[in-house]
């Protein structure tokens, strides 16, 4: 049974049993500060489980795309670990509980294939329950008929579920299939989880947990508002069972990628491995890593993630580089993704058609990242070659852990390749030192991550406010001021207050507010809230949890008390300026897509008073001509004074209308659409101008790169744009006056002046070089003898460039007698710092004198280069003489 069919049957089964079919949320966990990616099927339902929102259905079902990376090193080594996976789930919000969940699951897995089920043999099914969950045990035994010996009680680590962070939790019951003696030992899940494969986890969600360091040590904070059900059936695991394969890497959505890698590398798969994943040959493990990681990369880029050095982008980059590294270790040296990614696309398109329709964009990012990594590998290989040469010259037999760690951490050079290349040169690597440094780095990263994971704890005060009064009504689309009751007053650290006085910085929650909370790239409203005899200057508005708008401000007059009625008034001029910028962002987005193609999708934005910043996905720099065309088209839209309107509709209807949705954003069944005439149509919750003509003018200032495949445009809007152009006009007029030419000839004259200056600088460079080299013969004649080594140590003339200094050192070395060891040391001063260049001739190197070693000795380990020529610097300019003395001393002691 193909994976897409398993997915269809699952959803059909639960839809027939009264469940609403809910689409998968995007992989990036936009609404959760504790998660980079959706890592479980229930994540998008967390607000319902916590009681923050009222669910629109009592029962729901979904197939959720998920990413988990903590076990990334286990990928390929077990039968069930994958970075990307799909979680089939069914959910009950205060409706059915344990008996309903167990019965629904049993019916689907044991019903025959002909009747729409999965047709599993009941005699091969095992279940686990939490230690003291007698109710679940009794349902499995008395209601379902599972023998007691196939129902196993397990502890908190195995059968008490949470997301790993503060939030919903509860006991669970896991369902296993006995795959037979060829997969391992008899005795149930506690004995062998390769033979007994878990494929479905039924979570009886009834509690909320607090922070804790591991799976067992965390406090239970109390009961959830209602008892809920959250189940997760691993789609890939069920596919491996129903397709009769040994592991998830051999199912129909992954195996073709693996087979393509086999074809590319000429390796064999499976011939030297047993049924159990732990018996796998290293080549098989690498092939599985390639297949898993290429599929994961495809799905992440499809959901709007692009490779970068931080956050989600870093995870994607790491996954892609692991795949590239693995196939290189199997012998493939060229670009691999152009061969593998189309295969992954064809595997996943039956379930996710967007990976095919958007493949051009996906491929452009993937292929660019691979090319960049291959360049990194080439550069790392050069650095590694130098390190190995220096190690051999010094008589060493292994590279230090610090050298291997620097290659890995600074240059992204994989440790596996370092070990392999070093071994080819007869050198070992201090792996223990490398692992120690890696562990220290992980500990620091883990501490940082744990500090960030306190988000749910910090939100507890906000949750209490929301639970006590319900969601805050936002009225800012229709009004700029209103009366409202001050529901809650909080300190800056989240503590409840009864009152506050002048100078206090506080947070306020109103029953209803016209203040826009920062979101969607739009900056928050500022303004004044008066409550009783007090007045608060609002400088920030946020929505820390869905439905709760929190105003942050400073008491500037009188005293403020909770429970009183107040009057909230926004800064209208600021709101209008921000709204114009937001409308301009929509127009720039539309224009960019028209000129660059639909792959130029928004990747971020900032809408501030009178200015905007728009980030978008595109592989390379945008030509100046395209920026001019975009700006001109946007301003033509302003001249047409198109009507701007916003309306609420269904997500399906919005898509029919062609409204743009942003990657990574999670939308509900109802969405807000903002239209600018027939020119731009986008899903958006922000505020906007009422007509395009109100924007006045849009002036693009700059276009630049902010990461791999992501560009940024900055622009001014309205009076800010007019002011900028007025200043530019004054500047051009002044230059025209100085050059005595018309305004339109200023650019040509400036270019001529710059060219003349460059020519003059080149001429000066030649003269300096001639001056520096004029006295080379005399310097060679005055070389000092230090223990049989000819030594010239000098300071370069002031103004000599770095290139001049290197040339001088090489010229002096070239004129020294070839049959006598010779060392040249030249220092230079620039910008308050001193630098050192050392050159050695072949006779000196035969005597064991290395330029790199001499530089590092003089500079306390800094600097680098080859045994023939090396350089370094960064010390105070006054240390220049001491650098020469240090080189002389090292020669004398050699």
Residue pairs with C-beta under 8 A, 6 or more apart in sequence:
1 113
1 118
1 239
1 242
1 243
2 239
2 243
2 252
2 350
3 235
3 236
3 239
3 251
3 252
3 253
3 351
4 350
4 351
6 88
6 118
6 235
6 238
6 239
6 242
7 63
7 86
7 88
7 235
7 351
9 108
9 116
9 117
9 118
10 61
10 63
10 88
10 108
10 233
10 235
11 21
11 61
11 62
11 63
11 88
12 116
13 104
13 107
13 108
13 116
13 117
14 21
14 59
14 61
14 90
14 104
15 21
15 61
17 59
17 104
18 58
18 59
19 57
19 59
19 60
19 61
19 90
19 91
20 56
20 57
20 59
20 60
20 61
21 60
21 61
21 62
22 44
22 60
22 61
22 62
23 62
24 62
24 63
24 64
24 65
25 38
25 43
25 44
25 64
25 65
25 666
26 38
26 65
26 303
26 304
26 663
26 664
26 665
26 666
27 37
27 38
27 65
27 66
27 67
27 299
27 300
27 303
27 305
27 664
28 36
28 37
28 38
28 303
28 304
28 305
28 312
28 663
28 664
29 35
29 36
29 37
29 38
29 39
29 43
30 664
30 665
30 666
31 546
31 666
32 43
32 46
33 452
33 455
34 165
34 166
34 452
34 453
34 455
34 456
35 43
35 163
35 165
36 67
36 311
36 312
36 315
37 66
37 67
37 68
37 312
37 315
38 44
38 64
38 65
38 66
38 67
39 66
39 67
39 68
39 163
40 64
40 66
40 87
40 163
40 232
41 62
41 63
41 64
41 66
41 87
41 88
41 89
41 230
41 231
41 232
42 49
42 89
42 91
42 168
42 203
42 205
42 230
42 232
43 64
43 163
44 62
44 64
44 666
45 55
45 60
45 91
45 93
45 230
46 167
46 168
47 53
47 545
47 546
47 547
48 54
48 55
48 93
48 228
49 93
49 167
49 168
49 205
49 224
49 228
49 230
50 167
50 168
50 208
50 224
50 225
50 463
51 224
51 225
51 226
51 467
52 463
52 466
52 467
52 545
52 546
52 547
53 471
53 546
53 547
55 93
56 669
57 93
58 92
58 93
58 94
58 95
59 90
59 91
59 92
59 93
59 95
59 96
60 90
60 91
60 93
61 88
61 89
61 90
61 91
62 88
62 89
62 91
63 86
63 87
63 88
63 89
63 235
64 86
64 87
64 89
65 84
65 86
65 299
65 303
66 84
66 85
66 86
66 87
67 83
67 84
67 296
67 300
67 315
68 83
68 85
69 83
69 315
69 318
69 319
71 81
72 83
72 318
72 319
72 322
74 81
75 81
75 82
75 83
75 288
75 289
75 292
75 293
76 249
76 280
76 284
76 285
76 286
76 287
76 288
76 289
76 292
77 277
77 278
77 280
77 285
78 194
78 247
78 277
78 278
79 194
79 197
79 240
79 246
79 247
79 248
79 276
79 277
80 197
80 198
80 234
80 236
80 237
80 247
80 248
82 236
82 248
82 249
82 292
82 296
83 292
83 293
83 296
83 319
84 292
84 295
84 296
84 299
84 300
85 234
85 235
85 236
85 248
86 234
86 235
86 236
86 351
87 232
87 233
87 234
87 235
88 232
88 233
88 234
88 235
88 238
89 230
89 231
89 232
89 233
90 101
90 104
90 229
90 231
91 228
91 229
91 230
91 231
92 100
92 101
92 228
92 229
93 226
93 228
94 225
94 226
94 227
94 228
95 229
96 104
96 229
97 204
97 227
97 229
98 135
98 136
98 139
98 173
98 202
98 204
98 229
99 139
99 143
100 229
101 202
101 204
101 229
101 231
102 136
102 139
102 140
102 143
102 144
102 173
102 202
103 139
103 143
103 144
105 175
105 200
105 202
105 231
105 233
106 144
107 117
108 117
108 118
109 117
109 118
109 120
109 125
109 175
109 200
110 117
110 118
110 119
110 120
110 122
110 125
111 117
111 118
111 119
112 119
113 119
118 238
118 242
120 177
120 241
122 146
124 177
124 178
124 179
125 146
125 150
125 175
125 176
125 177
125 178
126 146
126 150
126 151
126 152
126 175
126 176
126 177
126 178
126 188
126 189
126 196
127 140
127 146
127 150
127 151
127 152
127 173
127 174
127 175
127 176
128 151
128 152
128 153
128 154
128 158
128 159
128 173
128 174
128 176
128 189
129 136
129 137
129 140
129 151
129 152
129 153
129 154
129 159
129 171
129 173
130 136
130 153
130 154
130 155
130 156
130 159
130 160
130 171
130 172
130 173
131 153
131 154
131 155
131 156
131 159
133 153
133 159
133 171
133 173
133 204
136 171
136 173
136 204
137 151
137 153
140 146
140 151
140 173
141 147
141 148
141 151
150 188
152 188
152 189
152 190
153 159
154 189
154 190
155 216
156 215
156 216
157 215
157 216
158 174
159 171
159 172
159 173
159 174
160 169
160 170
160 171
160 172
160 216
161 169
161 170
161 171
161 172
161 201
161 203
161 205
161 230
162 168
162 169
162 209
162 215
162 218
163 169
164 215
165 211
165 453
165 455
165 456
166 208
166 209
166 210
166 211
166 218
166 453
166 454
166 455
166 456
166 457
167 208
167 209
167 456
168 205
168 207
168 208
168 209
168 224
168 228
168 230
169 205
169 207
169 208
169 209
169 220
170 203
170 204
170 205
170 206
170 207
171 203
171 204
171 206
172 201
172 202
172 203
172 204
173 201
173 202
173 204
174 189
174 198
174 200
174 201
174 202
175 198
175 199
175 200
175 201
175 202
176 188
176 189
176 193
176 196
176 197
176 198
176 199
177 196
177 197
177 199
177 241
178 195
178 196
179 194
179 195
179 196
179 197
179 241
180 195
181 195
182 275
183 192
183 194
183 195
183 246
183 275
183 276
184 191
184 192
184 194
184 195
184 196
184 276
185 191
185 192
185 195
186 192
186 195
188 196
189 196
189 198
194 276
194 277
194 278
197 237
197 240
197 241
198 234
198 237
199 233
199 234
199 237
199 238
199 241
200 231
200 232
200 233
200 234
200 238
201 231
201 232
201 233
202 229
202 231
203 229
203 230
203 231
203 232
204 227
204 229
205 224
205 227
205 228
205 229
205 230
206 223
206 224
206 227
206 228
207 220
207 221
207 222
207 223
207 224
208 220
208 221
208 222
208 223
208 224
209 218
209 219
209 220
209 221
210 218
210 219
210 220
210 221
210 457
211 218
211 453
211 454
211 456
211 457
212 218
212 219
213 450
236 248
236 251
236 253
236 254
237 248
239 248
239 251
239 252
239 253
240 246
240 247
240 248
240 250
240 251
243 250
243 251
243 252
245 251
245 255
246 275
246 276
246 277
247 277
247 288
248 254
249 255
249 258
249 287
249 288
249 291
249 292
250 258
252 347
253 295
253 347
253 348
253 351
254 291
254 292
254 295
254 347
255 291
256 343
256 346
256 347
257 290
257 291
257 294
257 295
257 340
257 343
257 344
257 347
258 269
258 287
258 288
258 290
258 291
259 269
260 339
260 340
260 343
261 287
261 290
261 291
261 327
261 330
261 332
261 336
261 340
262 268
262 269
262 287
264 327
264 332
264 336
264 339
264 340
265 327
265 330
265 331
265 332
266 331
267 283
267 287
267 330
267 331
268 283
269 283
269 284
269 287
270 284
272 281
272 283
272 284
273 279
273 280
273 281
273 284
274 280
280 288
283 330
286 326
286 327
286 329
286 330
287 326
287 330
289 322
289 323
289 326
290 323
290 326
290 327
290 336
290 340
293 319
293 320
293 322
293 323
293 326
294 323
294 337
294 340
294 341
294 343
294 344
295 344
295 347
295 348
296 319
297 316
297 319
297 320
297 323
297 337
297 341
297 344
297 366
298 341
298 344
298 345
298 348
298 355
298 362
298 366
299 348
299 352
299 355
300 312
300 315
300 316
300 319
301 316
301 361
301 362
301 365
301 366
302 352
302 354
302 355
302 358
302 362
303 663
303 664
304 601
304 603
304 617
304 662
304 663
304 664
305 312
305 313
305 315
305 316
305 664
306 313
306 316
306 365
306 603
306 617
306 707
306 708
306 709
306 710
307 313
307 316
307 317
307 320
307 365
307 369
307 708
307 709
308 314
308 316
308 317
308 707
308 708
308 710
309 317
309 707
313 707
313 708
317 369
320 337
320 366
320 369
320 370
320 373
321 373
321 412
321 414
323 336
323 337
323 340
324 336
324 337
324 370
324 373
324 374
325 414
325 416
325 417
327 336
327 340
328 377
328 417
329 416
329 417
329 420
335 367
335 370
335 371
335 374
336 370
337 363
337 366
337 367
337 370
338 363
338 367
341 362
341 363
341 366
341 367
342 359
342 363
344 355
345 355
345 356
345 359
345 362
346 356
348 355
349 355
349 356
355 362
358 599
360 597
360 599
361 598
361 599
361 601
361 617
364 599
364 619
364 709
365 617
365 619
365 708
365 709
368 619
368 708
368 709
369 708
369 709
372 708
373 412
376 411
376 412
376 413
377 413
377 417
379 411
380 407
380 411
380 412
380 413
380 417
381 413
381 421
383 407
383 411
383 413
384 407
384 413
384 418
384 421
384 422
386 864
386 866
387 399
387 403
387 407
388 399
388 421
388 422
388 425
388 427
389 866
389 867
390 850
390 852
390 853
390 867
391 397
391 398
391 399
391 427
392 425
392 427
393 850
393 853
393 867
394 853
396 427
397 426
397 427
397 428
398 422
398 427
398 428
398 429
398 430
399 418
399 422
399 427
399 428
399 429
399 430
400 430
400 433
401 429
401 430
401 431
401 432
401 433
401 434
401 435
401 436
401 437
402 433
402 437
404 415
404 418
404 429
404 430
404 431
404 433
404 434
405 433
405 434
405 437
405 438
407 413
407 415
407 418
408 414
408 415
408 418
408 434
408 438
409 437
409 441
415 429
415 431
415 434
418 429
419 429
419 431
422 428
422 429
458 494
459 544
459 545
460 494
461 490
461 494
461 495
461 496
462 494
462 544
462 545
462 548
462 550
463 545
465 487
465 488
465 490
465 509
465 548
466 545
466 547
466 548
468 487
468 488
469 487
469 488
469 509
469 511
470 547
471 546
471 547
471 548
472 487
472 509
472 510
472 511
472 512
472 513
472 547
472 548
472 549
473 511
473 512
473 513
474 512
474 513
474 514
474 516
474 517
474 549
475 482
475 512
475 513
475 514
476 513
476 514
476 515
476 516
476 525
476 570
476 575
476 687
477 646
477 687
479 514
480 514
480 569
480 570
480 572
480 575
481 514
481 567
481 568
481 569
481 570
482 512
482 513
482 514
482 567
482 568
483 565
483 566
483 567
483 568
484 510
484 511
484 512
484 513
484 565
484 566
484 567
484 568
485 510
485 511
485 563
485 564
485 565
485 566
486 508
486 509
486 510
486 531
486 560
486 561
486 562
486 563
486 564
486 565
486 566
487 509
487 510
487 511
487 562
488 496
488 508
488 509
488 562
489 496
489 497
489 498
489 499
489 500
489 506
489 507
489 508
489 509
489 560
489 561
489 562
490 496
490 497
490 506
490 507
490 508
490 509
490 550
491 497
491 506
491 507
492 505
492 506
492 507
492 552
494 507
497 506
497 562
498 561
498 562
499 559
499 560
499 561
499 562
500 506
500 534
500 555
500 559
500 560
501 555
501 558
501 559
501 560
502 555
502 556
502 557
502 558
502 559
503 554
503 555
504 554
504 555
505 552
505 553
505 554
506 536
506 552
506 553
506 554
506 555
506 560
507 550
507 551
507 552
508 529
508 531
508 536
508 538
508 550
508 551
508 552
508 553
508 560
509 548
509 549
509 550
509 551
510 529
510 549
510 551
510 566
510 568
513 541
513 549
513 551
513 568
514 525
514 568
514 569
514 570
515 524
515 525
515 527
515 538
515 541
515 549
515 551
515 568
515 570
516 522
516 524
516 525
516 541
516 570
516 575
516 686
516 687
517 524
517 541
517 542
517 543
517 549
517 550
518 524
518 540
518 541
518 542
518 543
519 543
519 685
519 686
520 605
520 684
520 685
520 686
521 582
521 585
521 604
521 605
521 606
521 607
521 686
522 578
522 582
522 607
522 686
522 687
523 578
523 606
523 607
523 608
523 609
524 540
524 541
524 542
525 538
525 541
525 570
525 571
525 574
525 575
525 578
526 537
526 538
526 539
526 570
526 571
526 574
527 538
527 568
527 569
527 570
527 571
528 535
528 536
528 537
528 538
528 568
528 569
529 535
529 536
529 538
529 551
529 553
529 566
529 567
529 568
529 569
530 536
530 566
530 567
531 560
531 561
531 564
531 565
531 566
531 567
532 558
532 559
532 560
532 561
532 564
532 566
533 557
533 558
533 559
534 555
534 557
534 558
534 559
534 560
534 561
535 555
535 556
535 557
535 558
536 551
536 553
536 554
536 555
536 556
536 560
537 553
537 554
537 556
538 551
538 552
538 553
539 552
539 553
539 554
540 551
540 552
540 553
541 549
541 550
541 551
541 552
542 549
542 550
542 552
543 549
543 550
544 550
551 568
574 609
575 687
576 689
577 609
577 610
577 717
577 718
577 720
578 607
578 608
578 609
578 687
579 686
579 687
579 688
579 689
580 610
580 689
580 694
580 695
580 696
580 717
580 718
581 607
581 608
581 609
581 610
581 611
581 612
581 717
582 607
582 612
582 684
582 686
582 687
582 688
583 644
583 676
583 688
583 689
583 692
583 695
584 612
584 634
584 695
584 698
584 715
584 717
585 605
585 607
585 612
585 614
586 674
586 676
586 680
586 682
586 684
586 688
587 634
587 637
587 638
587 676
587 679
587 680
587 692
587 695
587 698
588 612
588 614
588 630
588 634
588 698
588 700
588 713
588 715
589 602
589 614
589 616
589 660
589 680
589 682
590 660
590 676
590 679
590 680
590 682
591 629
591 630
591 633
591 634
592 600
592 614
592 616
592 618
592 622
592 630
592 713
593 600
593 601
593 660
594 633
595 626
595 629
595 630
595 633
596 618
596 622
596 626
599 617
599 618
600 616
600 617
600 618
601 616
601 617
601 660
601 662
601 663
602 614
602 615
602 616
602 660
602 662
602 663
603 615
603 616
603 617
603 663
603 710
604 613
604 615
605 612
605 613
605 614
605 615
606 612
606 613
607 686
609 720
610 716
610 717
610 718
610 719
610 720
610 721
611 714
611 715
611 716
611 717
611 720
612 714
612 715
612 717
613 712
613 713
613 714
614 712
614 713
614 714
614 715
615 706
615 710
615 711
615 712
616 710
616 711
616 712
616 713
617 709
617 710
617 711
618 709
618 710
618 711
619 709
621 703
621 705
621 711
622 703
622 711
622 713
627 700
627 703
627 713
630 700
631 698
631 699
631 700
631 715
634 698
635 697
635 698
637 676
637 677
637 679
637 680
637 692
638 692
638 693
638 695
638 696
638 697
638 698
639 693
640 677
640 692
640 693
641 691
641 692
641 693
642 676
642 677
642 678
642 679
642 691
642 692
642 693
643 676
643 677
643 690
643 691
643 692
644 674
644 675
644 676
644 677
644 688
644 689
644 690
644 691
644 692
645 674
645 675
646 672
646 673
646 674
646 675
646 684
646 688
647 672
647 673
647 675
648 670
648 671
648 672
648 673
649 657
649 670
649 671
649 673
650 669
650 670
650 671
651 667
651 668
651 669
651 670
651 671
654 661
654 671
654 673
654 683
655 661
657 673
657 681
658 681
659 671
659 673
659 681
659 682
659 683
660 681
660 682
660 683
661 667
661 682
661 683
662 683
665 683
667 683
671 683
672 683
672 684
672 685
673 681
673 682
673 683
673 684
674 680
674 681
674 682
674 683
674 684
674 686
674 688
675 681
676 692
677 692
689 695
695 717
695 718
696 717
696 718
696 719
696 721
696 722
697 717
697 718
697 721
697 722
697 725
698 715
698 716
698 717
698 721
699 715
699 716
699 717
699 721
699 724
699 725
700 713
700 714
700 715
701 714
701 715
701 716
701 724
702 712
702 713
702 714
703 711
703 712
703 713
704 711
704 712
705 711
705 712
706 712
715 721
716 723
716 724
732 743
732 746
733 743
735 746
735 749
735 750
736 742
736 743
736 745
736 746
739 745
739 746
739 749
741 749
765 801
765 804
768 797
768 799
768 800
768 801
768 804
769 804
769 807
771 797
772 796
772 797
772 800
772 804
772 807
772 808
773 807
773 808
773 811
776 808
776 811
776 812
776 815
777 815
779 792
779 794
779 812
780 792
780 812
780 815
780 816
782 792
783 790
783 791
783 792
783 816
783 822
784 790
784 791
784 792
784 793
785 791
786 888
786 891
786 892
787 891
787 892
787 894
788 820
788 821
789 820
789 821
789 822
789 823
789 844
789 847
789 849
789 891
789 894
790 816
790 817
790 820
790 821
790 822
790 823
791 822
791 823
791 824
791 825
791 887
791 888
791 891
792 812
792 816
792 822
792 823
792 824
792 825
793 824
793 825
793 826
793 884
793 887
793 888
794 825
794 826
794 827
794 884
795 826
795 827
795 828
795 829
795 880
795 881
795 884
796 804
796 805
796 808
796 826
796 827
796 828
798 829
800 808
800 828
802 828
802 835
802 871
805 826
805 828
805 835
805 837
805 871
806 837
806 869
806 871
808 826
809 824
809 825
809 826
809 837
809 838
809 839
809 869
810 839
810 869
812 824
812 826
812 839
813 822
813 824
813 839
813 840
813 841
816 822
816 824
816 841
818 841
818 842
818 843
819 843
820 843
821 840
821 841
821 843
821 844
821 846
821 847
821 849
822 840
822 841
822 843
822 844
823 838
823 839
823 840
823 841
823 844
823 849
823 854
823 887
823 891
824 838
824 839
824 840
825 836
825 837
825 838
825 854
825 883
825 884
825 887
825 888
826 836
826 837
826 838
827 834
827 835
827 836
827 837
827 880
827 881
827 883
827 884
828 834
828 835
828 837
828 880
829 835
829 877
829 880
830 877
832 876
832 877
833 873
833 874
833 875
833 876
833 877
834 873
834 875
834 876
834 877
834 878
834 879
834 880
834 883
835 871
835 872
835 873
835 874
836 855
836 858
836 859
836 863
836 871
836 872
836 873
836 883
836 884
836 887
837 855
837 869
837 870
837 871
838 851
838 854
838 855
838 858
838 869
838 870
838 871
838 887
839 851
839 868
839 869
840 849
840 850
840 851
840 854
840 867
840 868
840 869
845 867
845 868
847 894
848 894
849 891
849 894
850 867
850 870
851 865
851 866
851 867
851 868
851 869
851 870
852 863
852 864
852 865
852 866
852 867
852 870
853 867
853 890
854 870
854 887
854 890
854 891
855 863
855 864
855 865
855 870
855 871
855 872
856 862
856 863
856 864
856 870
856 872
857 886
857 887
857 890
858 872
858 883
858 886
858 887
858 890
859 872
859 873
859 874
859 875
859 883
862 872
862 873
862 874
863 870
863 871
863 872
863 873
864 870
864 871
864 872
865 871
875 883
